[in-house]
Amino acid sequence: MEYRSGYGFPAEILADRPRMERLFDNKWFFVGMRGDIPNRRDYLKFSLFDEEYFLVHGQDGEIHGYVNRCAHQSARLLNEDVGRCAARIICPNHQWAFDANNGALIHAPHMCENFAKSEDGQTHRLDQIAIREIGTMLFACLGENPNHNEIDRMADLIAPYTAPFASAAHGYKRAYHHREIIDANWLLVMINNRECCHCAQNHKRLLALFDPSSFNGTTTPEYQALIEAAKTRWDAQGLAWKEMPFDPDENFRIARYPLAPGFQSITFDGRLASQKLIGPFENGKPDSSTLSFWLNPNCWVHFTSDHIATNWVLPLSENRCELYTSWIVHADAEEHEDYDPDHMKEVWLVTNEEDVGLCKSMSEGASSRYYKPGPFSDSEQFCTQFCDWYMRATEL
């Protein structure tokens, strides 16, 4: 069955692993925040299909990306999801040591004395992947020839929104990190994220944080008054707020939303998740809003006055994927003094779990002999956009 714009993916597309692999070889995808690995030697591991990769904060202060395999006999280098490595990246198998800044072999025990500096030794270096940082957000591309023009355009367009946070890029840290393997097709997870028709029935607690008109495409007098007051406030603070539906390459959407009256952050009770404010609010007072990014192909990120919440998904196979979530706070915030991890993480752990059930159900349905793609409604325009974008991005 051929793909039809305005409809869901045919089963053949959902199961087309080579097409998925082409996407991640050719497109930049989200892999975390600088705040996930704020200090030199910090690392963050992630999986994509049959391979593991990791980001490491180098001794040079830059973020680098590598395949999580030793250049000697391919043993796994790092085992934990997050952590801090030695000053050198050392393989636990034969203790070969590599430079975190460029992946070069530094020391190879049991080999001749100068092997690491020899011509042969210098060919045994870690496989590196391209990494770019945009306003504290980190992106990777697996292909040998990533499109830097595209990521440069993204950086220029995103900069006005992230600049107030990026100026303090080195002032954040990870409060909590969660990784979950899901028995679901990752494309269906992303389609679920790109619409909110399911929200009223499935995310009642999340919707209480916002005026109902924020997501359902309607405008009430109450919401109009709320948004106009917010725009005046944002203008006075120099905060970019104009919605950017899609950039020229259709890689992302940006919007700033006011929270419901009485809410200061994305928490179920509306209270601040952290007493240490961040970015443009660090020396002021919190703003009742969220700056939200929906980035193709794999994430949604929310900046509030006191923390940054990231959610991103990567495929492991046609019907299994990993969902990563992290909460980033001010570097000086103290756990249980300035923030309670359970209070901070509740919204997204609960909301994501509600969505996981739906995504599993849809994935099971897509494997049914009775499955056929259904049409998207006008209010599911971002689902259509994602599907059209995916098909263009993965053409041979």
C-alpha positions in Angstrom: 0.0 0.0 0.0 1.4 3.4 -0.9 1.6 6.3 1.5 -1.2 8.9 1.2 -0.7 12.4 2.7 -3.2 13.1 5.4 -3.4 9.5 6.4 -1.4 7.3 8.8 1.5 5.2 7.6 0.9 2.0 5.8 2.1 -1.1 7.7 4.9 -1.5 5.1 6.3 1.9 6.1 6.0 1.3 9.8 8.0 -2.0 9.3 10.6 -0.5 6.9 13.8 -0.6 8.9 16.1 0.4 6.1 14.0 3.6 5.7 14.4 4.3 9.4 18.1 3.8 9.2 18.4 6.2 6.2 16.7 8.9 8.3 19.3 8.7 11.2 22.1 8.6 8.7 20.9 11.8 7.0 19.1 13.9 9.5 20.2 15.5 12.8 18.3 14.1 15.8 18.1 15.1 19.5 20.3 13.3 22.0 20.1 15.3 25.2 21.1 18.6 26.8 24.5 19.9 27.9 23.0 19.9 31.3 22.7 16.1 31.1 26.5 16.0 31.1 27.5 19.3 32.7 31.0 18.4 33.9 34.1 17.3 32.2 34.2 13.4 31.9 30.4 13.1 32.3 28.8 10.8 29.8 25.3 9.9 28.6 24.7 6.6 26.7 21.9 5.9 24.2 20.9 3.1 21.8 19.8 3.1 18.2 18.9 -0.1 16.5 21.7 -2.6 17.2 24.3 -0.1 18.3 25.1 1.9 21.5 26.5 5.4 21.4 27.6 7.9 24.1 28.1 11.6 24.6 31.0 12.6 26.7 31.9 16.1 28.1 35.6 16.3 26.9 38.5 17.6 28.8 38.4 20.5 26.2 34.9 21.5 27.4 33.2 20.3 24.2 30.6 17.6 23.8 31.8 14.6 21.7 29.9 11.5 20.5 31.3 8.0 20.0 30.2 4.4 19.2 30.2 2.5 22.5 32.7 -0.1 21.3 36.5 -0.4 21.8 38.6 0.0 18.7 40.6 -3.1 19.9 38.2 -6.0 20.1 34.9 -4.2 20.2 34.1 -4.6 23.9 31.6 -2.2 25.4 33.3 0.8 26.9 30.7 2.3 29.2 27.9 0.3 30.9 25.7 2.7 32.8 23.1 5.0 31.2 24.8 8.0 32.8 27.9 8.6 34.8 31.5 9.9 34.9 34.4 8.2 33.1 38.1 8.4 33.9 40.2 11.2 32.5 40.7 8.9 29.6 38.1 6.5 28.2 39.4 3.1 29.3 38.1 -0.2 27.9 37.4 -2.6 30.8 38.6 -5.6 28.7 42.3 -4.9 28.0 42.5 -1.3 29.4 43.2 0.4 26.1 42.8 4.1 26.8 41.4 6.7 24.4 41.4 10.5 24.3 37.8 11.7 25.1 38.4 14.8 22.9 39.1 13.0 19.6 38.9 9.3 20.2 42.6 8.7 19.6 44.4 5.8 21.2 46.6 7.0 24.0 47.8 3.8 25.7 47.7 0.1 24.8 48.9 -2.2 27.6 50.6 -5.4 26.5 51.5 -4.0 23.1 54.9 -2.6 22.2 56.0 0.5 24.1 55.3 3.0 21.3 52.3 1.2 19.7 49.8 4.0 20.5 51.9 6.5 18.6 52.7 4.2 15.7 51.0 4.4 12.4 49.1 1.2 13.2 48.1 2.4 16.6 46.7 5.7 15.3 44.3 3.8 13.1 42.8 2.2 16.2 40.7 5.1 17.3 37.1 5.3 18.5 34.4 5.6 15.9 33.1 9.2 16.2 29.7 10.6 15.4 28.9 14.2 14.5 27.5 16.3 17.4 26.2 19.9 17.3 25.0 22.0 20.1 22.1 24.5 19.7 21.1 26.6 22.7 22.1 23.9 25.2 20.4 21.2 23.1 22.5 18.5 21.6 22.0 16.9 18.2 23.7 13.9 16.5 23.9 12.6 12.9 25.2 9.1 12.2 26.1 9.6 8.5 29.6 10.3 7.3 28.5 13.5 5.5 25.9 15.2 7.7 24.1 18.3 6.3 25.7 21.1 8.2 23.8 23.7 6.2 20.6 22.3 7.6 21.7 22.4 11.2 23.1 25.9 10.7 19.7 27.1 9.6 18.1 25.4 12.6 20.6 27.2 14.9 19.9 30.6 13.4 16.1 30.1 13.8 16.1 28.6 17.2 18.6 31.2 18.6 16.1 34.0 19.5 14.2 31.5 21.6 17.0 29.7 23.4 19.5 32.7 23.7 18.2 33.7 27.2 18.9 30.1 28.4 22.0 29.4 26.3 23.8 32.3 27.9 23.9 30.2 31.0 24.6 26.9 29.2 27.3 25.9 31.6 25.1 26.6 34.6 22.8 23.6 34.4 22.9 20.0 35.7 20.7 16.9 35.4 18.4 16.4 38.3 17.0 13.0 37.1 17.3 10.7 34.1 14.8 8.0 33.1 15.1 5.4 30.3 12.3 3.0 29.4 12.1 0.3 26.7 8.7 0.3 25.0 7.2 -2.5 22.9 5.9 0.0 20.3 6.8 1.4 16.9 8.7 4.7 17.4 6.9 6.3 14.5 3.6 5.7 16.2 5.0 7.2 19.4 5.9 10.3 17.5 2.5 10.5 15.9 0.9 10.2 19.3 3.0 13.1 20.5 2.1 15.3 17.6 -1.6 15.5 18.4 -3.8 16.1 21.4 -7.1 14.7 20.3 -6.4 11.9 22.8 -5.6 14.3 25.6 -9.0 15.1 27.1 -9.7 11.4 27.7 -6.2 10.3 28.6 -4.3 13.2 30.1 -6.8 15.0 32.4 -4.1 15.9 35.0 -1.8 17.3 32.3 -4.5 19.4 30.7 -5.3 21.0 34.1 -2.0 22.9 33.7 -3.2 24.8 30.7 -6.2 26.6 29.4 -8.2 24.1 27.2 -7.8 26.3 24.2 -4.0 25.9 24.2 -4.2 22.7 22.3 -7.6 22.1 20.8 -7.5 24.8 18.1 -10.3 27.0 19.5 -10.2 30.4 21.1 -12.3 31.5 24.0 -12.5 35.1 25.4 -10.9 33.8 28.5 -8.0 32.3 26.6 -7.6 35.4 24.4 -7.3 37.6 27.5 -4.8 35.1 29.0 -2.6 35.0 25.9 -2.7 38.8 25.3 -1.6 39.5 28.9 1.1 36.9 28.5 2.4 38.5 25.2 2.6 41.9 26.9 4.6 40.3 29.7 6.9 38.4 27.4 7.6 41.5 25.3 8.5 43.4 28.5 11.0 40.6 29.4 12.4 40.4 25.9 11.3 36.8 25.5 10.5 35.5 22.0 7.0 34.2 21.8 5.8 34.1 18.2 4.9 30.6 17.2 7.2 29.1 14.5 5.0 26.4 13.0 7.9 25.0 10.9 11.3 26.1 9.7 12.1 26.0 5.9 13.3 22.4 6.2 10.2 21.5 8.4 12.4 20.1 11.1 10.8 21.8 14.1 7.9 23.7 15.7 8.3 26.2 18.6 5.6 27.8 20.7 5.4 29.6 24.1 2.3 28.8 26.0 0.9 30.5 29.2 0.2 28.1 32.0 -3.2 28.1 33.7 -3.7 30.9 36.3 -2.0 30.0 39.5 0.6 27.6 37.9 4.3 28.5 38.0 5.8 25.4 36.4 4.9 22.1 34.8 4.0 20.3 38.0 0.6 18.8 38.9 0.2 21.2 41.9 1.5 24.2 40.0 4.3 24.9 42.4 7.9 25.5 41.3 9.8 22.2 40.7 13.0 24.0 41.8 13.5 27.1 43.9 16.6 28.0 41.8 15.3 29.7 38.6 17.2 29.3 35.3 18.0 31.3 32.2 16.3 34.7 31.8 14.5 34.1 35.2 17.6 33.4 37.2 17.7 36.8 38.9 14.0 37.6 38.6 10.7 36.0 39.3 9.1 32.9 37.6 6.9 33.4 34.5 3.7 31.3 34.2 4.6 29.8 30.8 6.5 27.1 29.0 8.7 27.5 25.9 8.1 24.2 24.0 10.0 22.6 21.1 8.8 19.7 18.9 11.8 18.6 16.9 11.7 16.1 14.1 12.4 13.3 14.1 12.4 12.3 17.8 11.7 14.7 20.6 9.7 17.3 22.6 11.4 19.7 25.0 9.9 22.1 27.5 11.7 25.1 29.1 10.1 26.7 32.2 11.3 29.2 34.7 12.9 26.6 36.9 13.8 23.5 34.9 14.0 22.0 31.4 12.2 18.7 30.7 13.3 16.6 27.7 11.5 13.6 26.1 13.1 11.8 23.2 12.6 8.4 21.5 14.8 6.2 19.4 14.0 3.0 17.6 15.6 -0.3 18.6 13.7 -2.4 16.1 10.5 -2.1 14.1 8.4 -2.6 17.2 10.6 -1.6 20.1 12.0 1.7 21.0 13.5 3.6 24.0 12.0 6.6 25.6 14.5 8.9 27.4 13.4 11.7 29.8 15.5 14.0 31.8 15.0 17.0 34.1 17.6 19.8 34.0 18.0 22.3 36.8 20.3 25.2 37.9 23.8 23.9 38.7 23.5 25.3 42.2 20.2 23.7 43.0 20.4 21.2 45.9 18.3 18.0 45.9 15.7 17.9 48.7 16.6 21.5 49.5 15.7 23.4 46.3 13.9 20.6 44.5 12.3 17.2 45.2 12.9 14.8 42.3 9.6 13.0 42.9 7.7 16.3 42.7 9.6 17.4 39.6 9.4 14.3 37.5 5.8 13.3 38.3 4.1 15.1 35.3 6.1 13.5 32.6 6.4 10.0 34.2 2.6 9.9 34.6 1.8 11.4 31.2 4.3 9.3 29.3 3.0 6.2 31.0 -0.5 7.1 29.8 0.9 7.5 26.3 2.9 4.2 26.4 -0.3 2.2 26.8 -1.8 3.9 23.7 1.3 3.5 21.6 1.5 -0.2 22.5 -2.1 -0.6 21.5 -1.6 1.2 18.2 1.5 -0.9 17.4 -0.3 -4.1 18.0 -3.1 -2.9 15.8 -0.7 -2.0 13.0 0.4 -5.7 13.0 -3.2 -6.8 12.6 -4.4 -8.3 9.3 -7.3 -5.8 9.5 -5.0 -2.7 9.8 -5.4 0.1 7.3 -4.3 3.7 7.7 -6.9 6.1 8.9 -7.3 9.8 8.0 -6.0 12.6 10.2 -8.5 15.3 11.2 -7.8 19.1 10.7 -6.7 19.3 14.3 -4.1 16.6 13.7 -2.3 18.7 11.2 1.1 18.1 12.9 0.6 14.4 12.4 0.2 15.0 8.7 3.3 17.2 8.7 5.4 14.6 10.5 4.4 11.8 8.2 4.9 14.0 5.0 8.3 15.1 6.4 9.4 11.6 7.2 8.5 10.3 3.7 10.5 13.1 2.0 13.5 12.8 4.4 13.8 9.0 3.7 13.4 9.0 -0.1 16.0 7.1 -2.0 
